[in-house]
């Protein structure tokens, strides 16, 4: 599977000249649409000259601007591809041999973390571990399960964690009062949901920090996200795989837990006390009294 161009640009950002870097950042901020415009408009958006855009494209290994745009169109088509379309294009894993599918899932996890900047991952963990901030987690049709899973774990080890759930028409109610002390964690993969993009954009406009967990083609939420964590999702199946996305979620959960071990331990103990029928603040039995065995 071809490596997305956006990953290569991220990895090679330090190789570019200062003006080429401006072109790279302009493209990353509006990927891939910015690169599908004319050279002159691309240059204007980046604040550089047209020859700089052509040098940037050449440094990426393209013979010309048309070849560069052809690659972007191919990636855009992949973004918009439906499971039905992929079912006729991809070699399928056979019912009696899931090895290729499993191998690609494992490779997706390996490649995801090989290309995730460590500073980006650590920055997200620090942000999520800060209990002065309220964390809101939201996902789409298939990724909402990841948002709910992550929220359920984070809620145990830190306060003020909210899963944005329920009817989409009610999502915007939860933006009331959201501001600079809030963090919005968005799970969004192809085909990106308009409602989620609007939710994240509005939250960012109100001053909230946005963390995006997405696929290699990058949700439009990336345009206003403070942190972006892309994962490999493509496998030999009509359906995208959530294995690498789940791995990112679990690394974030483990990181937040380890960031303040004393707090995590205290909250986990309090939860166990509640489950065992004790008041963690008083160390007393509930009104049900001692267990039945001792009452007989």
C-alpha positions as CSV (number, residue, x, y, z in Angstrom):
1,X,0.0,0.0,0.0
2,X,1.3,3.4,-1.0
3,X,2.5,5.5,1.9
4,X,0.3,8.7,2.1
5,X,2.2,11.8,0.9
6,X,1.2,13.7,4.0
7,X,3.2,11.3,6.2
8,X,6.3,11.8,4.0
9,X,6.0,15.6,4.3
10,X,5.7,15.4,8.1
11,X,8.8,13.1,8.3
12,X,10.9,15.3,6.0
13,X,9.9,18.7,7.2
14,X,13.4,19.5,8.5
15,X,14.9,18.8,5.0
16,X,13.1,21.7,3.4
17,X,14.4,25.3,3.1
18,X,12.7,27.9,5.1
19,X,10.5,29.0,2.1
20,X,9.8,25.4,1.1
21,X,8.7,24.7,4.7
22,X,6.1,27.5,4.3
23,X,4.8,25.7,1.3
24,X,4.7,22.4,3.3
25,X,2.8,24.0,6.2
26,X,0.3,25.6,3.8
27,X,-0.4,22.2,2.2
28,X,-0.6,20.4,5.6
29,X,-3.1,23.0,6.8
30,X,-5.5,22.3,4.0
31,X,-4.5,18.9,2.7
32,X,-4.9,17.8,-0.1
33,X,-7.1,20.6,-1.4
34,X,-4.4,23.3,-1.3
35,X,-2.2,21.3,-3.6
36,X,-5.0,20.8,-6.2
37,X,-5.1,24.6,-6.8
38,X,-3.0,26.4,-9.3
39,X,0.7,27.0,-8.6
40,X,0.0,30.7,-8.3
41,X,-2.8,30.3,-5.8
42,X,-0.8,27.7,-3.8
43,X,2.1,30.2,-3.7
44,X,-0.1,33.0,-2.6
45,X,-1.6,30.9,0.2
46,X,1.9,30.0,1.5
47,X,3.3,33.5,1.1
48,X,6.1,32.3,-1.2
49,X,6.9,32.5,-4.9
50,X,5.7,30.2,-7.6
51,X,9.2,28.9,-8.3
52,X,9.4,27.9,-4.6
53,X,6.3,25.8,-5.0
54,X,7.8,24.0,-7.9
55,X,11.1,23.4,-6.0
56,X,9.1,22.0,-3.1
57,X,7.3,19.6,-5.4
58,X,10.5,18.6,-7.0
59,X,12.1,17.9,-3.6
60,X,9.2,15.6,-2.9
61,X,10.3,13.6,-6.0
62,X,7.7,14.6,-8.6
63,X,8.9,15.4,-12.2
64,X,6.3,18.2,-12.4
65,X,3.4,19.9,-10.7
66,X,0.9,17.8,-12.8
67,X,2.4,14.6,-11.4
68,X,2.2,16.0,-7.8
69,X,-1.5,16.8,-8.4
70,X,-2.2,13.4,-9.8
71,X,-0.9,11.8,-6.6
72,X,-3.1,14.1,-4.5
73,X,-6.2,13.3,-6.6
74,X,-5.5,9.6,-6.1
75,X,-5.3,10.1,-2.3
76,X,-8.5,12.2,-2.4
77,X,-10.2,9.4,-4.1
78,X,-9.1,7.0,-1.4
79,X,-10.4,9.4,1.2
80,X,-13.9,9.3,-0.4
81,X,-13.8,5.6,-1.2
82,X,-16.8,3.6,0.1
83,X,-16.7,0.1,1.5
84,X,-18.7,-1.0,-1.5
85,X,-16.1,0.4,-3.9
86,X,-13.2,-1.0,-2.0
87,X,-14.9,-4.5,-2.0
88,X,-14.3,-4.7,-5.8
89,X,-10.8,-3.1,-5.8
90,X,-9.0,-4.8,-3.0
91,X,-7.7,-8.4,-2.8
92,X,-9.9,-10.0,-0.2
93,X,-8.8,-12.1,2.8
94,X,-10.4,-15.5,2.4
95,X,-12.7,-17.1,5.1
96,X,-10.2,-20.0,5.6
97,X,-7.1,-17.7,5.6
98,X,-7.2,-14.5,7.6
99,X,-3.4,-14.3,7.7
100,X,-3.0,-11.4,5.2
101,X,-5.6,-9.4,7.1
102,X,-4.0,-10.1,10.5
103,X,-0.5,-9.3,9.1
104,X,-1.7,-6.0,7.8
105,X,-3.3,-5.1,11.1
106,X,-0.1,-5.8,12.9
107,X,1.8,-3.8,10.3
108,X,-0.6,-0.9,10.6
109,X,0.1,-0.6,14.3
110,X,3.9,-0.8,13.7
111,X,3.8,1.8,10.9
112,X,1.5,4.1,12.9
113,X,3.8,4.4,15.8
114,X,6.9,4.5,13.6
115,X,5.6,7.7,12.0
116,X,3.9,9.4,15.0
117,X,6.2,12.2,16.3
118,X,7.0,11.4,20.0
119,X,6.6,15.0,20.9
120,X,3.1,15.1,19.5
121,X,2.1,12.0,21.5
122,X,3.7,13.3,24.7
123,X,2.0,16.7,24.2
124,X,-1.4,15.0,24.0
125,X,-0.8,13.0,27.1
126,X,0.3,16.1,29.1
127,X,-2.8,17.9,27.9
128,X,-5.2,15.0,28.8
129,X,-3.5,14.5,32.2
130,X,-4.1,18.2,33.3
131,X,-7.1,17.9,35.5
132,X,-7.7,21.6,35.4
133,X,-9.0,21.0,31.9
134,X,-12.3,19.3,31.0
135,X,-12.0,16.6,28.4
136,X,-14.7,16.0,25.8
137,X,-14.5,12.9,23.5
138,X,-16.5,12.6,20.3
139,X,-16.5,10.1,17.5
140,X,-18.4,9.2,14.3
141,X,-20.6,6.3,13.2
142,X,-17.8,3.7,13.7
143,X,-15.3,5.7,15.9
144,X,-17.8,6.7,18.6
145,X,-17.0,3.3,20.2
146,X,-13.4,4.4,20.5
147,X,-14.4,7.8,22.0
148,X,-16.6,6.0,24.6
149,X,-13.9,3.4,25.4
150,X,-11.3,6.1,26.0
151,X,-13.7,8.3,28.1
152,X,-14.6,5.3,30.3
153,X,-10.9,4.7,31.1
154,X,-9.9,8.4,31.5
155,X,-12.9,9.0,33.8
156,X,-11.4,6.5,36.3
157,X,-8.0,8.1,36.5
158,X,-8.9,11.8,36.3
159,X,-12.0,14.0,36.9
160,X,-14.0,16.1,34.3
161,X,-14.2,13.6,31.4
162,X,-17.3,13.8,29.1
163,X,-18.3,11.5,26.3
164,X,-20.3,13.5,23.7
165,X,-23.0,11.0,22.9
166,X,-26.7,10.9,21.9
167,X,-28.4,12.5,19.0
168,X,-26.3,14.6,16.8
169,X,-28.8,17.4,17.0
170,X,-27.9,17.7,20.7
171,X,-24.1,17.8,20.3
172,X,-24.0,21.5,20.0
173,X,-25.7,22.0,23.3
174,X,-22.5,20.6,24.9
175,X,-20.5,23.4,23.3
176,X,-22.2,25.9,25.7
177,X,-19.5,27.2,28.0
178,X,-16.6,25.4,26.2
179,X,-13.5,27.5,26.2
180,X,-9.7,27.6,26.7
181,X,-9.9,25.2,29.7
182,X,-11.5,22.5,27.5
183,X,-10.0,19.8,25.3
184,X,-11.9,18.2,22.5
185,X,-10.7,14.7,21.5
186,X,-12.0,13.8,18.1
187,X,-12.0,10.4,16.5
188,X,-12.7,10.8,12.7
189,X,-11.8,8.6,9.8
190,X,-12.8,8.5,6.1
191,X,-15.6,9.3,5.2
192,X,-15.4,12.3,7.5
193,X,-18.6,13.4,9.2
194,X,-19.7,17.0,8.6
195,X,-21.3,17.3,12.1
196,X,-18.0,16.3,13.8
197,X,-16.0,18.7,11.8
198,X,-18.4,21.5,12.6
199,X,-18.4,20.6,16.3
200,X,-14.5,20.6,16.5
201,X,-14.3,23.9,14.5
202,X,-16.7,25.6,16.7
203,X,-14.9,24.4,19.9
204,X,-11.6,25.6,18.5
205,X,-13.1,29.0,17.7
206,X,-14.2,29.2,21.3
207,X,-10.7,28.6,22.4
208,X,-10.7,24.9,23.2
209,X,-7.7,22.7,22.3
210,X,-8.6,20.1,19.7
211,X,-6.9,16.7,19.5
212,X,-7.5,14.7,16.4
213,X,-7.1,10.9,16.1
214,X,-7.6,10.2,12.4
215,X,-6.4,8.1,9.4
216,X,-3.5,8.6,7.1
217,X,-5.5,10.8,4.7
218,X,-6.3,13.2,7.6
219,X,-9.7,14.5,8.6
220,X,-10.5,18.2,7.8
221,X,-10.5,18.6,11.6
222,X,-6.7,18.7,11.3
223,X,-7.0,22.3,10.0
224,X,-7.8,23.6,13.4
225,X,-6.4,20.8,15.7
226,X,-3.6,21.5,18.2
227,X,-2.4,17.9,17.9
228,X,-2.9,15.3,15.2
229,X,-2.4,11.6,15.6
230,X,-2.8,9.8,12.3
231,X,-3.2,6.0,12.2
232,X,-3.0,3.4,9.4
233,X,-6.4,1.9,8.8
234,X,-6.3,0.3,5.3
235,X,-6.5,-3.5,5.2
236,X,-7.4,-6.1,2.5
237,X,-11.1,-5.8,3.3
238,X,-13.9,-3.4,2.3
239,X,-13.8,-2.2,6.0
240,X,-11.1,0.0,7.5
241,X,-9.4,-1.4,10.6
242,X,-9.6,0.3,13.9
243,X,-6.7,-1.7,15.4
244,X,-4.1,1.1,15.2
245,X,-6.7,3.7,16.3
246,X,-7.4,1.5,19.4
247,X,-3.7,1.2,20.0
248,X,-3.4,5.0,20.0
249,X,-6.3,5.3,22.5
250,X,-4.7,2.7,24.8
251,X,-1.3,4.5,24.7
252,X,-3.1,7.7,25.7
253,X,-5.0,6.0,28.5
254,X,-1.8,4.4,29.8
255,X,0.1,7.7,29.5
256,X,-2.5,9.7,31.4
257,X,-2.6,7.0,34.1
258,X,1.2,7.1,34.5
259,X,1.4,10.9,34.3
260,X,0.0,11.1,37.9
261,X,0.2,7.7,39.4
262,X,-0.8,8.8,42.9
263,X,-4.0,10.4,41.6
264,X,-4.7,7.3,39.4
265,X,-4.2,4.9,42.3
266,X,-6.3,7.0,44.6
267,X,-9.2,7.1,42.2
268,X,-9.0,3.5,41.3
269,X,-9.1,2.5,45.0
270,X,-12.1,4.8,45.5
271,X,-13.9,3.1,42.6
272,X,-13.1,-0.4,44.1
273,X,-14.5,0.8,47.4
274,X,-17.7,1.9,45.7
275,X,-18.0,-1.4,43.9
276,X,-17.5,-3.3,47.2
277,X,-20.4,-1.3,48.8
278,X,-18.3,1.0,50.9
279,X,-18.3,4.8,51.3
280,X,-14.7,5.7,50.3
281,X,-14.8,9.0,52.2
282,X,-15.8,7.4,55.5
283,X,-14.7,3.8,55.3
284,X,-18.2,2.7,56.5
285,X,-20.6,0.0,55.2
286,X,-23.6,1.1,53.2
287,X,-27.0,1.2,54.7
288,X,-27.5,-2.4,53.5
289,X,-25.2,-3.3,56.4
290,X,-22.8,-6.3,56.4
291,X,-23.0,-9.1,53.9
292,X,-25.7,-11.6,54.1
293,X,-23.5,-14.4,55.4
294,X,-22.7,-12.4,58.6
295,X,-26.4,-11.5,59.1
296,X,-27.5,-15.1,59.2
